Amino acid sequence: MANSVYVVNKGINRPIEFKGLKAQYIWYAAFSILGLLIFYAILFIAGVNQYFALVIILMAGGFAIMKIYGISKTYGEYGMMKVMARRSVPKVIVARSRKIFINGLKGKITIGK
């Protein structure tokens, strides 16, 4: 009986990668391409010259893909989500009375800048 050769998948628990884009950036690129396809259809239906519309779409698509690659390179796999989460955390929590400290966190807390 011949020995079987099995290929071991060494990419377990690694993010999906396509042409250098990782994780959610693949989805951003796909949705931008889909949006540009819809925009081209709208321009075509509106009666814009198809070559002019094609040039606009190609330029916008190139710009979008360049920006997505730049964001992917700058922030990495999960860095952009971390930055967005950090922006949603309030800088200061304002407590205008001592009741919060006396009664615990059952009192009112006003979140301000």
Secondary structure by P-SEA (a helix, b strand, c coil): cbbbbbbbcccccccccccccccaaaaaaaaaaaaaaaaaaaaaaacccaaaaaaaaaaaaaaaaaaaaaaaaaccccaaaaaaaaaacccbbbbccccccccccccbbbbcc
